[in-house]
């Protein structure tokens, strides 16, 4: 699975759990809420005009060389 796709999925689950906490949903209500809104075409992230993957990769490589 693509790295960005995994990040989007994890971010969506994190945001849905935050929203469920704000709404004070528990148990079955929480599960139904997450199941209802956890769709691949309904990702809850802030769009940006510039991806910084190259800078991220460079930072990771620099960190790995410093070990």
CORNORKA-V592459 format. One record per residue. RES is the residue in three letters. OMEGA is omega in whole degrees, 0 to 359 (NA if undefined). BURIAL is 1 if it has 24 or more other C-alpha atoms within 12 Angstrom, else 0. Layout:
[[RES OMEGA BURIAL] [RES OMEGA BURIAL]]
//
This chain:
[[UNK 182 0] [UNK 182 0] [UNK 180 0] [UNK 180 0] [UNK 177 0] [UNK 178 0] [UNK 179 0] [UNK 180 1] [UNK 179 1] [UNK 179 0] [UNK 180 0] [UNK 179 1] [UNK 179 1] [UNK 180 0] [UNK 179 0] [UNK 177 1] [UNK 176 1] [UNK 180 0] [UNK 178 0] [UNK 176 1] [UNK 180 0] [UNK 180 0] [UNK 179 0] [UNK 178 0] [UNK 180 0] [UNK 172 0] [UNK 185 0] [UNK 179 0] [UNK 180 0] [UNK 180 0] [UNK 180 0] [UNK 179 0] [UNK 181 1] [UNK 179 1] [UNK 182 0] [UNK 187 0] [UNK 179 0] [UNK 180 1] [UNK 183 0] [UNK 179 0] [UNK 183 0] [UNK 182 0] [UNK 183 0] [UNK 178 0] [UNK 179 0] [UNK 180 0] [UNK 177 0] [UNK 183 0] [UNK 186 0] [UNK 174 0] [UNK 184 0] [UNK 183 0] [UNK 180 0] [UNK 178 0] [UNK 178 0] [UNK 180 0] [UNK 179 0] [UNK 179 0] [UNK 179 0] [UNK 179 0] [UNK 178 0] [UNK 179 0] [UNK 181 0] [UNK 178 0] [UNK 182 0] [UNK 181 0] [UNK NA 0]]
//
